[in-house]
Amino acid sequence: MNKVNNRKVIRRLAFRELKSNRKMNLMVILSIVLTCILFTALTSIGGSLVNGIQRETMRQVGGDRMAGFKYVLPEDYEKVKADSAVRDVVYRIIVGRAVNQEFKNIAVEMNCAGNESAAKSIFCAPTTGRLPESEDEIAVSTLVLDELNLPHELGTAVPITLDVDGRITEHKFTLCGYWQGEKVAMAQEAWVSRSFADTYAPTPSVKFYAQEPLTYAGYWQVDFNYSNSFDIEGKTDALLNRLYGDRENAPDIGINWAYTTSSVDFGMAAGGIVMILVIFAAGYLIIYNIFHINISANIRSYGLLKTIGTTSRQIQHMVRTQAAIYCAVGIPIGLISGILIGKVMMQSIMRTINILSAANYSVSAKLLMIICLISALFTYETVMISCRKPCRIAGNVSPIEALRYIDTNLSTKRSGKKTGRISPFSVARNNMSRSRKKTVVVVLSLTLSMVLVNTLFTYLNGIDMKKYVSALITGDFVVKQSETSSLTERFF
Amino acid sequence: MKVLKTDALTKIYGEGENKVTALDNANLSVTQGEFVAIVGTSGSGKSTLLHMLGGLDRPTSGKVFVENQDIFSLKDEALTIFRRRKIGFVFQSFNLVPTLNVYENIVFPIQLDGNDIDAEFVGEVIRSLGLKNMQNRLPNQLSGGQQQRVAIARALAAKPAIILADEPTGNLDSRTSQDVLSLLKVTGQKFSQTIVMITHNEAIAQMADRIIRIEDGRIIKGGESDE
């Protein structure tokens, strides 16, 4: 059979049929919008939570890079940088610790950042001012300034007692930059310039473990990312093998546990998958039903089209084109609404779990794009799978059958002959028993929609703060000599 | 040349006690350019016969040849395409696509086939049937007679081997019926079109070149052409 170019006329017919059936359009588009909203809201809430938990963990860990080499030399940095599997490589040079009397409650590390990205990678980039350039400049967190009782002002003189592997020196720096200190961080950062580092912590000539006793000053911390966070440990092993071959010469490594699967536990993932399946099932059943009803209503017109020579494939193409048009309208509306609803719901979750900083619990533009893309694909596939069977029914209708079509397979056998009063109830019951399969599908779709809405509400309203926190801490209160409050204190 | 031929065409509905033989060993033939009327009372099997001739329904046994092609040897998809190319239909209930305008309805089977429209021929058909000024109207903006004229134009436009008309005047008043039938006959002659029309109305049947009579599923008179 020759391939013929008739897509245009099928498209035109599909479009015209749609235009003539506004009520049905509204129903289908609404169901597509609903499916899309549910999926988008779920994924954006899930994405925000995962992202937020990851950011929180990163702040506790003190860095956003996936892995790092500890106590290495500049040549190791060059080696890592040259490897094609790694990206975003940054380094910090260890100088020492600030041991002022005032710092009895906090630990202050003195380091030199390779560049702005290095400072950003451990959440210590100055938000006011800049990183130090001359030997007498320093950039510190506001917590350090507070401990020293100094104002948050550039140009302030900052006295520091520096401990470089046991050698104590006194310095007077000028504040060139500062940022909001992170209370959950293990230690506060104080940045000095490269020239200061070169003077007080010059680059050692031997590898870290080759020295006796061990000193830290002058060694580099090199942190980096991979293209994705999948199997970071495996990737790091492979990197070590590539760079060092025999592992005896390899440096210590650090894997950022914010990226490991523990941040998204099995229960959370399983819950997510179940939710997705429920959304799919609910969306499928609703859309399937509407398409099925529409096709039953239009069965004569499909028969007519068959009579005048429209093939089964052309009719199926027409129904699929209609489904695609519905998607083109419904999905964008669903995406926008889903993201907005997701945001509102996230704020409600944030209000419940108010120990966590809201800024972390948002999705980046890139992640949002991925969520939109996946949601759109998911909804599109749901629609296409939902209309597959109605499509087949429409395509396979015989012109003669279409003229006689009654929406039942007449396979339901009723035993006995009942003669009774005809009431609206009895007619309704008979209608339902005419096609049990259809009845089951309709009841299921209604049930699932309710289950879905109920689950969401129960989930959102049922977060038990005490249970949530008990998973994170071991005691009910903490006794310590510290002005930096613990994460949990505010809740008890 | 025989355009249409049947060979012992039989259609049985149901089984056992409910068995109904709607068509019993029907043999007929129609030659090129002939205007044939199939006449029978209600329930005589004439509509079943027409459905078989047009490949809309499959027989229990027997064959239908259109231009020497055994149409039931074709699979459903191929049969639909064959129908689109070789058979034009005119139904009692017009069966126009309600969302397409007059012109689009007329050229729809041609476009379904992916063919270029023979604008001159289609224009001539439209003029012959007096549809020139209503090409942009939708079917629901036309009278019954006008809709049937559109259906005739649609059947003619694809230049089929045969046009099958199922009670084409069944939904029209007597005056309009006369007009439509005259047009069907005249345009059929003008475009050398073979037409098989089903009717229960003797007066209408008289306009045909030949009358085939059918009763209880059997062809009792006029089944074979003189050729």
Chai-1 contact restraints between the chains, C-beta under 6 A:
chainA,res_idxA,chainB,res_idxB,connection_type,confidence,min_distance_angstrom,max_distance_angstrom,comment,restraint_id
A,V4,B,D113,contact,1.0,0.0,6.0,A-B,restraint_1
A,V4,B,G114,contact,1.0,0.0,6.0,A-B,restraint_2
A,N5,B,G114,contact,1.0,0.0,6.0,A-B,restraint_3
A,N6,B,L112,contact,1.0,0.0,6.0,A-B,restraint_4
A,N6,B,G114,contact,1.0,0.0,6.0,A-B,restraint_5
A,V9,B,Q111,contact,1.0,0.0,6.0,A-B,restraint_6
A,R16,B,T99,contact,1.0,0.0,6.0,A-B,restraint_7
A,E17,B,T99,contact,1.0,0.0,6.0,A-B,restraint_8
A,S20,B,T99,contact,1.0,0.0,6.0,A-B,restraint_9
A,L304,B,N95,contact,1.0,0.0,6.0,A-B,restraint_10
A,T307,B,F89,contact,1.0,0.0,6.0,A-B,restraint_11
A,I308,B,P109,contact,1.0,0.0,6.0,A-B,restraint_12
A,G309,B,R83,contact,1.0,0.0,6.0,A-B,restraint_13
A,G309,B,R84,contact,1.0,0.0,6.0,A-B,restraint_14
A,G309,B,P109,contact,1.0,0.0,6.0,A-B,restraint_15
A,G309,B,L112,contact,1.0,0.0,6.0,A-B,restraint_16
A,T310,B,L112,contact,1.0,0.0,6.0,A-B,restraint_17
A,T311,B,E77,contact,1.0,0.0,6.0,A-B,restraint_18
A,T311,B,T80,contact,1.0,0.0,6.0,A-B,restraint_19
A,S312,B,E77,contact,1.0,0.0,6.0,A-B,restraint_20
A,P399,B,L56,contact,1.0,0.0,6.0,A-B,restraint_21
A,I400,B,H51,contact,1.0,0.0,6.0,A-B,restraint_22
A,I400,B,L56,contact,1.0,0.0,6.0,A-B,restraint_23
A,I400,B,D57,contact,1.0,0.0,6.0,A-B,restraint_24
